[in-house]
Amino acid sequence: MSQSTPLNVIILAAGQGTRMKSKLPKVLHPLGGKPLLAHVIDAANLLKPAKMVVVYGHGGQQVLDTINDSSIVWAEQKEQLGTGHAVNQAMSDIDDKSIALILYGDVPLINSTTLSDLINQAGNDSLGLLTVHLEDPTGYGRIARDQHGQVKYIVEQKDANSEELKISESNTGILAVNGAKLRHWLSQLKNNNAQGEYYLTDIIAMAVADGVEVKTAHPASETEVMGINSRSQLAMMERAFQRQNAEDLMAKGVTIIDPDRIEVRGDVEVGTDITIDVNVVLEGKVKIADNVSIGANCVIRDSVIEAGVEIKPMCVIEEATVGKEAIVGPYSRLRPGANLAGGNHIGNFVEIKNSNIGQGSKVNHLTYIGDTDMGSGVNIGAGTITANYDGANKHRTTIGDNVSTGSNTVLVAPVKAGQGATIGAGTVLRKEAPAGELTLSVVKQKTIEGWKRPAKKK
């Protein structure tokens, strides 16, 4: 393809996917936390196409609402009459002088580098066809070549004879061809085959008959061209996808204790000398700096983890920032808006939401901190909570530098603890705690003599 030739992409995404046994359209089932179709669109966008047309059908409005991309041209296939018919639905939006690249919404792991190689095979006098050699090509169309090794035609499994079934080179369905030629060949398709459908693959024989050379390209891995038609295949591709993610992370300097037990469901930016233990899930946009350690069974979503942080096992971190050299966990939950300045200790069964935690402040045990601005050097005692909700509105708590709270303290917002204040154990703080002073709310202890515990009735 010359640099001046525009690229038009057609993605076929109209199939029902009956074997998925689902009300959700097949192309919307998630792989790595993202719809199958979205993976294909992302790969195509890396090629910077002049136009992208997605052919939709089953669950149409749901597909449009989920993808919701204004740069895409949508074409509806109202009847399922085969791949040739599906491509034809897009042709009113395809430029004659373009190279048309045909992709599939249920083939999610196709690599843009592979597609670039394929496009380079296509021109005015050539058609680019992506093929793959399979040990077991059952179900795939076979690539028939002549004695000189030139492609002659593609025959579908159900229409193949015994000799053709022995061929291991298989059709992926992905091809690139001049837009005008594609339009011409589609108009000549017939449905006189075992399925009674209009096969896109029949244009290969037409190209050969018209003197257009069929040039083949090949993927680096079979998984690039594997389609998904069942939940079993979806699970297999999920594992292949996650293994690929693990390999990419390890190549960037991440130690992964078990590459088969990590889940990446988004975009992860990493530094070096990071260690990730088993069963860690990374979702959305996650940034992890140098020398971070992440313990087993943690979930991190849309968060920034700065250098030198240690995240112990069983933590959930969502839309939060963990500053340098902080220690989090085990069993800590950082909810959206939790920002740790650095050097913090956030410990067992602690929940922090929409709060700024100053440098070196410690919240170690059985505590809830919500809607709070906390200074540096603060020590929060076990069982402390900020009561931030009055039943209708949220209120903020302000805790100054070097404040210390005793165990089982409640700070009823809006309230402030001044710099260096000490709040005694069991205090319910409803008014400002003055800076540098000890504040208590004391209930006199008493003993009720002769009291007996209730006994169970026999």
C-alpha positions in Angstrom: 0.0 0.0 0.0 1.4 3.4 -0.9 1.6 6.0 1.7 -1.0 8.1 -0.1 -3.6 5.4 -0.3 -6.2 5.8 2.5 -7.0 2.9 4.8 -10.6 2.0 5.4 -11.3 -0.6 8.1 -14.4 -2.9 8.1 -15.1 -4.8 11.4 -17.7 -7.5 11.2 -19.5 -7.6 14.6 -23.1 -8.7 13.8 -23.1 -12.4 14.9 -25.4 -13.6 17.6 -22.9 -16.0 19.2 -25.5 -18.6 20.1 -22.9 -20.9 21.7 -22.2 -18.2 24.3 -25.6 -18.9 25.8 -26.0 -15.3 26.8 -28.3 -12.3 26.3 -25.2 -10.2 25.9 -24.0 -9.8 22.3 -20.9 -11.9 21.7 -18.7 -9.0 20.8 -19.4 -7.3 24.1 -18.2 -10.1 26.3 -15.2 -8.9 28.3 -11.6 -10.0 27.7 -9.2 -8.4 30.2 -12.0 -6.2 31.4 -12.7 -4.8 27.9 -15.3 -5.9 25.3 -13.9 -8.1 22.6 -14.9 -5.6 19.9 -13.1 -2.8 21.8 -9.8 -4.7 21.5 -10.2 -5.0 17.7 -11.1 -1.3 17.4 -8.0 -0.4 19.5 -5.7 -2.5 17.2 -7.3 -0.9 14.1 -6.9 2.6 15.5 -3.1 2.1 15.8 -3.1 1.9 12.0 -4.6 5.4 11.8 -7.4 4.6 9.3 -9.1 7.3 7.3 -12.4 5.5 8.1 -13.7 2.7 10.3 -17.0 0.9 9.6 -18.4 -1.6 12.1 -21.1 -3.9 10.9 -23.5 -4.7 13.7 -26.6 -6.8 14.0 -27.5 -8.9 17.0 -28.1 -6.7 20.1 -27.5 -3.7 17.9 -28.4 -0.8 20.2 -26.5 -2.4 23.1 -23.4 -2.6 20.9 -23.7 1.1 19.9 -24.3 2.2 23.4 -21.4 0.3 24.9 -18.8 1.2 22.3 -20.1 4.8 22.0 -17.3 6.0 19.6 -18.3 9.0 17.4 -15.4 8.3 15.0 -17.0 5.0 13.9 -19.4 4.6 11.0 -22.1 2.0 11.9 -23.7 -0.3 9.3 -26.5 -2.6 10.3 -26.8 -6.2 9.0 -30.5 -7.0 9.5 -30.2 -10.6 8.1 -27.4 -13.0 8.8 -26.6 -14.2 5.3 -22.8 -14.8 5.6 -19.6 -12.8 5.7 -19.8 -11.6 2.1 -23.2 -10.2 2.8 -22.0 -8.6 6.0 -19.1 -6.8 4.2 -21.5 -5.6 1.6 -23.4 -3.7 4.3 -20.4 -1.5 4.8 -19.5 -0.8 1.2 -21.5 2.4 0.8 -19.0 4.0 3.2 -15.9 2.5 1.6 -13.8 4.5 -0.8 -12.9 2.9 -4.2 -9.4 4.2 -4.0 -8.8 2.9 -0.5 -7.3 -0.3 0.9 -10.1 -2.0 2.7 -9.0 -4.1 5.7 -11.5 -6.6 6.9 -11.4 -7.6 10.6 -13.7 -9.5 13.0 -15.2 -8.3 16.3 -14.7 -11.7 18.0 -10.9 -12.0 17.1 -9.6 -9.7 19.9 -5.9 -10.3 20.1 -4.9 -9.4 16.5 -1.7 -7.4 16.6 -1.4 -4.1 14.7 2.1 -5.1 13.6 0.7 -8.2 11.9 -2.0 -6.0 10.3 0.6 -3.5 9.0 2.5 -6.4 7.3 -0.8 -7.6 5.7 -1.7 -4.1 4.4 1.7 -3.9 2.8 0.8 -6.9 0.7 -2.2 -5.2 -0.8 -2.3 -2.8 -3.8 -4.1 -2.2 -7.1 -2.8 -5.5 -8.5 -2.6 -7.6 -5.3 -4.7 -8.8 -2.4 -3.3 -9.4 1.1 -4.6 -12.5 2.9 -3.7 -13.4 6.5 -3.3 -17.2 6.8 -2.1 -19.5 9.6 -0.7 -23.0 9.8 -2.7 -25.1 12.4 -2.0 -28.5 13.7 -5.8 -29.0 13.8 -7.5 -26.8 11.2 -10.9 -28.3 11.8 -13.6 -25.8 11.2 -11.3 -23.4 9.2 -11.4 -22.8 5.5 -8.3 -24.2 3.7 -5.9 -22.3 1.5 -5.4 -24.2 -1.8 -2.2 -23.3 -3.8 -1.0 -24.3 -7.2 2.2 -26.1 -8.1 4.1 -22.8 -7.9 2.8 -22.0 -4.5 0.4 -19.4 -5.6 -3.0 -19.2 -3.8 -5.8 -20.4 -6.0 -8.9 -20.4 -3.8 -10.2 -21.0 -0.3 -12.5 -23.9 0.4 -14.7 -24.0 3.5 -14.6 -27.0 5.8 -18.1 -28.2 4.9 -17.4 -27.9 1.1 -13.9 -29.4 1.1 -13.1 -32.8 -0.4 -10.8 -35.4 1.3 -7.6 -33.9 -0.2 -8.5 -30.3 0.7 -9.2 -31.3 4.2 -5.5 -32.5 4.6 -4.3 -28.9 4.0 -3.0 -27.3 7.3 -2.8 -23.7 6.0 -6.0 -22.1 7.1 -7.9 -18.9 6.4 -8.2 -16.4 9.2 -10.8 -14.3 7.3 -8.7 -11.2 7.6 -7.7 -9.6 4.3 -6.8 -6.3 2.7 -7.8 -5.3 -0.8 -8.5 -2.3 -3.1 -11.9 -0.9 -2.3 -13.2 -0.8 -5.9 -12.1 -4.4 -6.6 -13.8 -5.6 -3.4 -17.0 -3.9 -4.4 -16.9 -5.6 -7.8 -16.2 -9.1 -6.5 -18.9 -8.8 -3.8 -21.5 -8.0 -6.4 -20.7 -11.4 -8.1 -21.0 -13.6 -5.0 -23.4 -16.6 -5.1 -24.8 -18.6 -2.2 -24.7 -22.0 -3.9 -22.8 -23.8 -1.0 -23.6 -26.1 1.9 -24.6 -23.2 4.2 -26.6 -21.2 1.6 -24.5 -18.1 2.5 -22.5 -15.5 0.7 -18.9 -16.4 1.5 -16.3 -13.6 1.5 -13.7 -16.3 0.9 -15.1 -16.7 -2.7 -13.5 -13.5 -3.7 -10.1 -15.1 -3.6 -10.8 -17.3 -6.6 -12.3 -14.2 -8.3 -9.1 -12.3 -7.7 -7.0 -15.1 -9.1 -9.3 -15.2 -12.2 -8.9 -11.4 -12.7 -5.1 -11.7 -12.5 -4.8 -10.1 -9.1 -2.0 -11.8 -7.1 -3.0 -13.1 -3.7 -0.1 -12.4 -1.3 -0.1 -13.9 2.2 1.0 -12.7 5.6 1.1 -14.6 8.8 0.6 -13.8 12.5 3.4 -14.3 15.0 1.2 -16.5 17.1 -2.0 -18.5 16.6 -3.7 -16.6 19.4 -3.7 -13.5 17.3 -6.2 -15.0 15.0 -8.3 -17.2 17.3 -12.0 -16.3 17.2 -14.2 -16.7 20.3 -17.5 -18.6 19.9 -18.0 -20.1 23.4 -17.3 -19.3 27.0 -14.7 -22.1 27.0 -12.8 -20.3 24.2 -13.3 -17.0 26.0 -11.6 -18.5 29.1 -8.7 -19.9 27.0 -8.2 -16.5 25.3 -8.3 -14.7 28.7 -5.4 -16.8 29.9 -3.5 -16.2 26.7 -4.1 -12.5 27.0 -3.1 -12.4 30.7 0.1 -14.4 30.0 0.9 -11.9 27.2 0.4 -9.0 29.7 2.7 -10.8 32.3 5.4 -11.2 29.7 5.2 -7.5 28.7 5.5 -6.5 32.4 8.4 -8.8 33.0 10.2 -7.4 30.0 9.9 -3.9 31.5 11.6 -5.0 34.8 8.7 -6.4 36.9 9.2 -9.6 38.9 6.0 -11.6 38.8 6.0 -14.5 41.2 3.6 -16.5 39.1 2.9 -15.2 35.6 -0.2 -17.4 35.4 -1.8 -15.8 38.4 -2.0 -12.1 37.6 -4.9 -10.2 36.0 -4.4 -7.0 34.0 -7.6 -5.3 33.0 -6.5 -1.9 31.7 -3.4 0.1 31.1 -0.5 -0.3 33.5 2.5 1.9 33.5 5.5 0.5 35.5 8.9 1.4 36.7 11.7 -1.1 37.5 12.4 -3.5 40.4 8.7 -4.0 41.1 7.6 -7.3 42.7 4.0 -8.6 42.3 2.9 -11.6 44.2 0.1 -14.0 43.2 -3.5 -13.2 42.4 -3.0 -9.5 42.0 -5.6 -7.7 39.9 -4.7 -4.4 38.1 -7.7 -2.5 36.6 -8.1 0.7 34.6 -5.2 3.1 34.6 -2.6 2.1 37.1 0.8 3.7 37.5 3.4 1.9 39.6 6.8 3.5 40.3 10.2 1.9 41.0 10.9 -0.5 43.9 7.2 -1.2 44.8 6.2 -4.5 46.4 2.6 -5.7 46.0 1.5 -8.6 48.2 -0.8 -11.5 47.3 -4.5 -11.0 46.5 -4.6 -7.3 46.1 -6.9 -5.3 43.8 -5.6 -2.0 42.5 -7.8 0.1 40.2 -7.2 3.5 38.6 -4.5 4.5 41.1 -0.9 5.8 41.4 1.6 3.9 43.5 4.8 5.9 44.1 8.3 4.7 44.6 9.3 2.4 47.5 5.7 1.6 48.5 5.0 -1.8 50.2 1.4 -3.0 49.7 0.9 -6.0 51.9 -1.6 -8.8 51.1 -5.4 -8.5 50.8 -5.6 -4.8 50.0 -8.1 -3.0 47.8 -7.0 0.4 46.4 -9.3 2.3 44.1 -8.8 5.8 42.6 -6.2 6.6 45.2 -2.6 7.8 45.4 -0.1 6.1 47.6 2.9 8.3 48.3 6.6 7.3 48.4 7.7 4.8 51.0 4.3 4.2 52.4 3.3 0.8 53.9 -0.3 -0.3 53.3 -2.0 -3.4 54.7 -2.6 -6.1 55.2 -6.4 -5.9 54.8 -6.5 -2.2 54.0 -9.0 -0.5 51.8 -8.2 2.9 50.1 -11.4 4.2 48.4 -11.7 6.9 45.8 -10.0 10.2 46.8 -7.6 8.6 49.3 -4.3 10.4 49.0 -1.3 9.4 51.1 1.5 12.0 51.1 4.2 9.3 51.7 5.9 7.5 54.6 2.5 6.5 55.9 1.5 3.3 57.7 -2.0 2.2 56.9 -2.7 -1.1 58.6 -5.1 -3.9 59.4 -8.8 -3.3 58.6 -8.4 0.4 57.9 -10.7 2.2 55.4 -9.8 5.6 54.0 -12.1 7.6 51.6 -11.8 11.0 50.1 -9.1 12.1 52.5 -5.6 13.6 52.5 -3.2 11.9 54.8 -0.1 13.9 55.5 3.5 12.9 55.4 4.4 10.1 57.9 1.0 9.9 59.5 -0.1 6.5 60.8 -3.5 4.8 60.7 -2.7 1.3 61.8 -5.7 -0.5 63.2 -9.5 -1.0 62.8 -10.2 2.6 61.7 -12.4 4.6 59.2 -11.2 7.9 57.9 -13.6 9.7 55.6 -13.7 13.2 54.2 -10.7 14.3 56.2 -7.7 16.5 55.9 -4.9 15.1 58.1 -1.6 16.8 58.7 1.9 15.2 59.0 3.1 13.1 61.9 -0.3 12.1 63.1 -1.0 8.9 65.0 -4.5 7.5 64.9 -5.4 5.1 67.6 -7.2 1.7 67.0 -10.9 2.0 66.5 -11.0 5.7 65.6 -13.6 6.8 63.2 -14.5 10.1 61.5 -18.3 10.4 61.6 -18.6 12.3 58.4 -22.3 11.8 57.4 -25.2 13.4 59.2 -27.9 11.4 57.4 -28.2 14.0 54.5 -24.8 15.6 53.9 -21.1 14.8 54.2 -18.8 17.0 56.4 -15.1 17.3 56.6 -12.8 16.7 59.6 -9.5 18.6 59.9 -6.7 17.0 61.9 -3.5 19.1 62.4 0.1 18.0 62.4 1.3 15.7 65.2 -2.2 15.0 66.6 -2.6 11.7 68.5 -5.9 10.1 69.1 -6.6 7.4 71.6 -8.4 4.1 70.9 -12.1 4.1 70.2 -12.3 7.8 69.4 -15.1 9.3 67.3 -14.6 12.7 65.6 -18.0 14.0 64.6 -17.7 16.3 61.6 -17.5 19.1 60.9 -14.8 19.3 63.6 -11.1 20.2 64.0 -8.2 18.9 66.1 -5.5 21.5 66.4 -1.8 20.9 65.8 -0.3 18.7 68.5 -3.6 18.0 70.2 -4.1 14.7 72.1 -7.5 13.2 72.2 -8.1 10.7 75.0 -9.3 7.1 74.4 -13.1 6.8 74.1 -13.6 10.5 73.4 -16.5 11.6 71.2 -15.2 14.9 69.8 -18.0 17.3 68.8 -16.1 20.6 69.3 -12.6 21.7 68.4 -9.8 20.1 70.2 -7.3 22.9 71.0 -3.8 22.7 69.7 -1.3 21.2 72.1 -3.9 20.2 74.7 -5.4 17.0 76.0 -9.1 16.7 75.2 -11.3 14.1 76.9 -15.0 13.3 77.1 -15.2 11.2 80.2 -18.1 9.1 81.6 -17.6 8.2 85.2 -17.1 4.5 85.7 -19.4 2.7 88.1 -20.1 -0.8 89.2 -23.6 -2.2 89.8 -23.3 -4.6 92.7 -25.3 -7.8 92.7 -26.0 -7.7 88.9 -26.4 -11.2 87.3 -26.0 -12.2 83.7 -29.2 -13.4 82.0 -29.4 -17.2 81.9 -30.8 -19.3 79.0 -34.2 -20.8 79.8 -34.0 -24.6 80.0 
